[in-house]
Amino acid sequence: METQNVLIHVRFAPNGAVVEIGERPAGLSGQDWFYLLSEKAGDAFQPLAGGRGLFRLTRERIDALAAEGVPGAA
């Protein structure tokens, strides 16, 4: 069975701050979720034109990172 990746889309403001990011856990700001993803899964990030980018991760990896980033979620 083939593992499918989930795409997490990110939009940035002109100053580089995160404006929008997908799959964000309720306990984290968009910027903190981006920092966590960048630190733990930066190799899965693809920058795009127009202040956008995306992470390609499996659902299991996203869930594990979300649980790691939110205190008391595990």
C-alpha positions as semicolon CSV with decimal commas, in nm:
position;residue;x (nm);y (nm);z (nm)
1;M;0,000;0,000;0,000
2;E;0,133;0,341;-0,096
3;T;0,173;0,610;0,171
4;Q;0,009;0,937;0,073
5;N;0,140;1,273;0,181
6;V;-0,071;1,554;0,320
7;L;0,011;1,903;0,194
8;I;0,031;2,177;0,453
9;H;0,003;2,512;0,277
10;V;0,172;2,820;0,423
11;R;0,119;3,185;0,329
12;F;0,365;3,451;0,437
13;A;0,333;3,827;0,484
14;P;0,589;4,046;0,303
15;N;0,793;4,060;0,627
16;G;0,814;3,678;0,641
17;A;0,560;3,625;0,919
18;V;0,314;3,339;0,877
19;V;-0,031;3,464;0,775
20;E;-0,197;3,124;0,722
21;I;-0,091;2,763;0,772
22;G;-0,285;2,440;0,740
23;E;-0,327;2,156;0,990
24;R;-0,246;2,390;1,281
25;P;-0,316;2,243;1,624
26;A;-0,550;2,453;1,840
27;G;-0,281;2,513;2,104
28;L;-0,026;2,673;1,869
29;S;-0,010;3,000;1,679
30;G;0,050;2,978;1,306
31;Q;0,403;3,109;1,351
32;D;0,483;2,855;1,626
33;W;0,344;2,569;1,413
34;F;0,566;2,681;1,125
35;Y;0,870;2,697;1,356
36;L;0,802;2,345;1,483
37;L;0,751;2,204;1,134
38;S;1,063;2,382;1,008
39;E;1,273;2,249;1,296
40;K;1,149;1,889;1,288
41;A;1,058;1,845;0,920
42;G;1,236;2,124;0,733
43;D;1,346;1,881;0,462
44;A;0,978;1,837;0,368
45;F;0,928;2,211;0,296
46;Q;0,902;2,343;-0,058
47;P;0,912;2,722;-0,105
48;L;0,681;2,856;-0,374
49;A;0,649;3,191;-0,549
50;G;0,429;3,469;-0,417
51;G;0,501;3,432;-0,047
52;R;0,381;3,074;-0,025
53;G;0,521;2,733;0,057
54;L;0,415;2,384;0,155
55;F;0,517;2,089;0,365
56;R;0,464;1,733;0,234
57;L;0,422;1,499;0,531
58;T;0,236;1,180;0,613
59;R;-0,071;1,203;0,834
60;E;0,110;1,004;1,104
61;R;0,404;1,246;1,106
62;I;0,173;1,549;1,126
63;D;-0,018;1,397;1,417
64;A;0,305;1,313;1,600
65;L;0,444;1,665;1,551
66;A;0,116;1,824;1,660
67;A;0,114;1,616;1,979
68;E;0,476;1,711;2,045
69;G;0,409;2,082;1,998
70;V;0,102;2,117;2,218
71;P;0,165;2,079;2,593
72;G;-0,063;1,818;2,745
73;A;-0,181;1,686;2,410
74;A;0,002;1,353;2,430
